[in-house]
């Protein structure tokens, strides 16, 4: 079978042996030469002598750091392919479009590689010329005659597959314009061991359009399980850093995830794409890093957390902060030498009201007021014939009388102490929550036993977000150039505001699935979420094609959609995998043994296995696995060839994926949540973590939403 046949083909290179006659051998030779060129690029950087280009230690230290980062960026990841595709153009492509390349053939890969003459051997997937690899089709070939995809095993090139896009469309073949790549399918289904893989070789046209959207605008991606939204968001960061490197180097980028396990799972994706400096954090870590934060030790009830996370709390805090301002009733008398300068109370009131009307941050106004008072004094000095300068104004602003007046009119506010008072003082809360929160909501906010001080308080995560809001009311939060917010559906309005402050002058990529909202405060719509984030004009894109979860599994899980997110489009999986779902009813006494048995069965397959259960069931299942001499990992621990089974509390399952999943007691998982809708959403998440197979074990009746008309295999 030849790679030049009109139809898409795949070869293992077994037909011929010589590089002159075997296309696969030629491609392997190019891979070897490209790896050698990358090594040379790295060695050239390592050979730089900073003593030749710098004369002082400061510049030397900066340059040395830059060289170290460059060496890291030029590392050859032997387990990943250096290039994954090839484009043959019908006509010559301009050199500027191809990063200096000449000719009509370009290899598309993870990073740019050039030879000793500077001619490119591999084109970065983010370069403009590479976009045709993802977007070209027979309907719109984009001047591409042939698109070649490569198959790899452990970093070694083992196969290729061609699409001849310049061939005429066969009107009798309805699939002729929608070719399904066998190599692409195999890459998606390949067993996964270790951290999350990147999808740069498998990006689909609709995903590519999101990845390459501009830095100036914000994007919200609604995507069901297996639609690749997380990978799209990470690849978008990599693309933006490529296209706007200098700007984002100044302003910074950040990836925000739901928990540490999730961030550990995805942390290897960006380095594989050549990006080493993107920081990652959870919302709690983001808030905790702000000035004046407190140590989180307490946990709120669901009802209390909902009120604390409500957007109305922002107005309560705003009122509380501004309540510290007091209009003056006495003049200020400034003594300088033998002269006294009097600023009357009405003039001071005008200064205070002007600052209030300007609505600048409380701390900025606090700093501006003494200068305003000093300016009023300088006006009087000038009228009396003096010629004061800026040094005189600064001296007046530091005058004890001015300082005392400012302290009385516009005292400094400590954000943590302010929140402490709101949660401890019923009268203070009632004064500033009037017309915003009901009496019952105010009671939920108040501590039963008020702490004696900041350090004695059992602060919760929601409290830290309130302090962060108050801190921003006092002083502006630093804004980054771009923020990626994953699993965004689980954030409260106040958490959205906290994230939005970090990209107020930048842009955001928001990723999530409304059906997977598993907090009592989960967002009801993206329009609401984006408004709280401060990005109401963000474009909302929906991914509905599923590439990860088998069709049988996603169809089973989608029975929950009418109950958990009415009107949301069901994911249409492109993967048929007969036998990928088994639902087994067992007796209560046999439940643990049945779960262990299902894990043993799953371990007979290649790839990773996840045992997902309600958090309260984890100790019992851990004991059962240990008794059966089955080693297991915790979420966040990296799977290896020798340790492939992970015991996953349902609360940590979101965003993770495993080749095979064993799900324990769906009804117990649902009942563990504060309300049925949240429980069913948690179940929807757990059901959709499998890439190749799902086994459901239950001794209690299944939730009625799931049990309807199920006639599938019973194992």
Beta strands, then each sheet from edge to edge (+ up, - down):
strand 1: 10-11
strand 2: 83-89
strand 3: 105-109
strand 4: 113-114
strand 5: 120-124
strand 6: 144-153
strand 7: 156-164
strand 8: 219-223
strand 9: 253-257
strand 10: 279-282
strand 11: 332-336
strand 12: 339-343
strand 13: 482-485
strand 14: 507-512
strand 15: 539-543
strand 16: 545-546
strand 17: 572-573
strand 18: 581-585
strand 19: 609-613
strand 20: 633-634
strand 21: 645-649
strand 22: 658-664
strand 23: 690-698
sheet 1: 1+ 7- 6+ 2- 3+ 5+ 4-
sheet 2: 10+ 9+ 13+ 14+ 8+ 15+
sheet 3: 11+ 12-
sheet 4: 16+ 17+
sheet 5: 18+ 23+ 22+ 19+ 21+ 20+
end
